[in-house]
Amino acid sequence: MAGMGFLDKLRSKKNEPTVVATVTINQSDLRAAGTSVEAKLVDYEALQKAEDQASKVRGKHYTEWGDDLDRLRKDGPEDEYLALVLDCVDGAERAAKVNGREPAPAYTERAAVVYRRRKDYAAEVAVLQRWEDVCPPERRGPGATQPKLLVRKAKALELLASTGS
């Protein structure tokens, strides 16, 4: 493949370009920045690799733990379930720092549910506040979970105040 350019390597056997991703890049901006499309794609690959690494929880991407979490929630020791959920919260937050998006809120919600069931309202508020701190409103994507977390936090604060803790 010596002498082949990056885009040449992406062509199919019929010599048609293979669509990898749709990217809009202003060529004059690239020239002004002293870079190229190939360099931008390499940067993307490096970013993807960093995000994959940051997302690892116990050797797997945090999103791959869903079935195990469901099984632990149903049959396993609750402490083990909560520890894995909190590890997934960590993985989601690490990935969010790399990719600039919001951390997946479902893991925070899972932890909050456990704390509410235990009547540990201070811990529930803390895990929900942690999510808010790393995910201010301007970083939140669409979805039903984000507003639920805010409602849950308000209720947890009420419960915490009513118990005098």
C-alpha positions in Angstrom: 0.0 0.0 0.0 3.0 2.3 -0.3 2.1 5.5 -2.0 -1.6 5.1 -1.3 -3.3 8.0 0.5 -5.6 7.6 3.4 -8.8 8.0 1.3 -7.5 5.5 -1.3 -7.3 2.9 1.5 -11.0 3.4 2.2 -12.1 2.7 -1.3 -14.0 -0.5 -2.0 -13.0 -3.2 -4.5 -15.1 -1.4 -7.1 -13.0 1.7 -6.5 -16.0 3.5 -4.9 -15.4 5.5 -1.8 -16.5 3.7 1.4 -18.6 6.0 3.6 -17.1 5.8 7.1 -18.7 9.0 8.5 -20.2 12.1 7.2 -18.0 15.0 8.2 -18.2 18.6 7.1 -14.8 20.3 7.1 -14.2 23.7 5.8 -11.0 23.4 3.7 -9.9 27.0 4.2 -10.1 26.5 8.0 -8.0 23.4 7.6 -5.4 25.3 5.5 -5.4 28.2 8.0 -4.8 25.7 10.9 -2.1 24.0 8.9 -3.8 20.6 9.0 -5.6 18.2 6.6 -8.6 16.0 6.4 -6.3 13.0 7.1 -5.0 14.7 10.3 -8.5 15.5 11.5 -9.5 11.8 11.0 -6.4 10.7 12.9 -7.4 13.1 15.7 -10.8 11.5 15.7 -9.3 8.1 16.0 -7.1 9.2 18.9 -10.1 10.7 20.6 -12.1 7.5 20.1 -9.3 5.4 21.5 -9.0 7.8 24.6 -12.8 7.6 25.1 -12.8 3.8 24.8 -10.0 3.6 27.4 -11.7 6.1 29.7 -15.0 4.1 29.5 -13.5 0.9 30.8 -14.9 -0.5 34.0 -13.4 -3.8 35.3 -12.1 -4.5 31.8 -15.3 -3.8 29.8 -17.0 -0.7 28.5 -19.4 0.6 31.2 -22.4 0.0 28.9 -21.6 -3.7 28.6 -22.5 -4.2 32.3 -26.2 -3.8 31.8 -27.2 -7.5 31.9 -24.9 -8.2 34.9 -26.3 -5.2 36.7 -29.9 -6.4 36.1 -28.9 -9.9 37.4 -27.2 -8.5 40.5 -30.1 -6.1 41.2 -32.5 -9.1 41.1 -30.4 -11.9 42.7 -27.1 -10.6 44.0 -25.9 -8.9 47.1 -27.1 -5.2 47.0 -23.6 -4.0 48.1 -22.0 -5.7 45.1 -24.7 -4.3 42.8 -24.2 -0.8 44.1 -20.4 -1.0 43.9 -20.6 -2.0 40.2 -23.2 0.8 39.5 -20.9 3.4 41.1 -18.0 2.0 39.0 -20.2 2.5 35.9 -20.9 6.1 37.0 -17.2 6.6 37.2 -16.7 5.2 33.7 -19.5 7.3 32.2 -18.0 10.4 33.8 -14.5 9.6 32.6 -15.9 9.1 29.0 -17.8 12.4 29.3 -14.6 14.3 30.1 -13.0 12.9 26.9 -16.0 13.3 24.5 -17.5 16.5 25.9 -21.0 15.0 26.2 -23.1 14.3 29.2 -22.4 11.2 31.3 -25.0 8.5 30.9 -27.6 9.3 33.6 -29.0 5.8 34.0 -26.2 4.6 36.2 -26.7 7.6 38.5 -30.4 6.8 38.7 -29.7 3.2 39.6 -27.5 4.3 42.5 -30.1 6.8 43.6 -32.7 4.1 43.7 -30.6 1.9 46.0 -29.9 4.8 48.3 -33.6 5.7 48.5 -34.5 2.1 49.3 -31.9 2.2 52.1 -33.3 5.5 53.3 -29.9 6.9 52.9 -31.1 10.3 51.6 -27.8 12.1 52.1 -26.1 9.6 49.8 -28.9 9.8 47.3 -28.6 13.6 47.2 -24.8 13.3 46.9 -24.9 11.0 43.9 -27.5 13.1 42.2 -25.5 16.3 42.9 -22.4 14.6 41.5 -24.3 14.1 38.2 -25.5 17.7 38.2 -21.9 18.9 38.8 -20.5 17.1 35.9 -23.5 17.7 33.7 -24.7 21.3 33.8 -27.8 22.1 31.8 -25.9 23.2 28.7 -24.3 19.8 28.4 -27.5 17.7 28.9 -28.8 15.9 25.9 -32.4 14.9 25.1 -34.0 12.2 27.2 -36.4 11.3 29.9 -33.8 10.5 32.6 -32.3 13.9 33.1 -35.6 15.6 34.3 -36.3 12.5 36.5 -33.0 13.0 38.2 -33.8 16.6 39.1 -37.3 15.6 40.5 -35.7 12.7 42.4 -33.1 15.1 43.9 -35.8 17.5 45.0 -37.7 14.7 46.7 -34.5 13.3 48.3 -33.8 16.7 49.8 -37.3 16.8 51.2 -36.9 13.4 52.7 -33.5 14.4 54.1 -34.9 17.5 55.7 -37.9 15.6 57.2 -35.6 13.1 58.9 -33.4 15.8 60.4 -30.2 14.2 59.1 
